[in-house]
Amino acid sequence: MADTTTAVSALRRRMIDDMMLRNLSPATQRSYLHAVTKFSRYFGRSPDRLGLEDVRAFQVYLVSQGISWPSLNQTVCALRFFYGVTLNRGEIPERIAYARTPRKLPEILSPDEVVRFLEAVPSLKSRAALTTAYAAGLRVSEAVSLTVLHSACRSATKAAGLTKKVSVHRDCR
């Protein structure tokens, strides 16, 4: 039992030395040590005796526990550092996958909700601006750059988009 403790302690010392040589911040060092320790404790074995399938199983466990995506990726960074630098197993780090943050689709309001929202705006000027922006599908930056042009039509609006192209919308009924 003392033999395993010595091996883990020497391994930990080597990892700390590797992190110091690379000038990692103290917070990063603590985070990496915590992640590798948690990984080792999960399996009840020294982390140098664990492989890629164990890393994958640990990632699955962390996701099932509801870990945040940034925290999961920090653990991935720690394990990649541990295997790639401390253990010098170059083939393993590139195979430890980072987690991709799931993209959430925006919530779309129903037509009734849009009407209720616009009716709740007390200022006629603000309501007109919001109605125009919503109806034209404008971004905020485009909506604030709207100007009224006088022309043969009753009115026209000009919006400069992100591409710096100007689009003119005329109401010539």
Disulfide bonds with the S-S distance in Angstrom:
Cys153-Cys172 1.71
